[in-house]
Amino acid sequence: MSEQKFERGTSLSIFVSDRREDIGSLIFALLIAIGIVAFVGQ
């Protein structure tokens, strides 16, 4: 029997896997950064 070494946290995620969640978060952060640069650059 395999014992978990740590708790994964909440299972309330709209993503299927952790990797997709990480990539989605990075893309979202990049869009926010581009929006800020475009807004402040005016």
C-alpha positions in Angstrom: 0.0 0.0 0.0 1.4 3.4 -1.0 1.2 6.1 1.6 0.9 9.8 0.6 3.8 11.9 1.9 1.8 15.1 1.8 -1.7 16.4 1.3 -2.4 17.8 -2.2 -4.7 20.4 -0.9 -8.1 21.2 -2.3 -9.6 19.1 -5.1 -11.8 22.0 -6.2 -10.0 22.7 -9.5 -11.5 23.3 -12.9 -8.4 21.8 -14.5 -7.8 18.0 -15.1 -4.1 18.1 -14.1 -1.7 20.2 -12.1 0.4 20.9 -15.2 -2.6 22.4 -17.0 -3.4 24.5 -13.9 0.2 25.7 -13.8 0.2 26.6 -17.5 -3.2 28.3 -17.3 -1.9 30.4 -14.3 1.2 31.4 -16.2 -0.8 32.5 -19.3 -3.2 34.4 -17.1 -0.4 36.2 -15.3 1.2 37.0 -18.6 -2.0 38.5 -19.9 -2.3 40.6 -16.8 1.3 41.8 -17.2 0.8 42.7 -20.8 -2.4 44.6 -19.9 -0.6 46.6 -17.2 2.3 47.4 -19.5 -0.1 48.5 -22.3 -2.2 50.6 -19.8 0.7 52.3 -18.0 2.7 52.8 -21.2 0.1 55.2 -22.6 
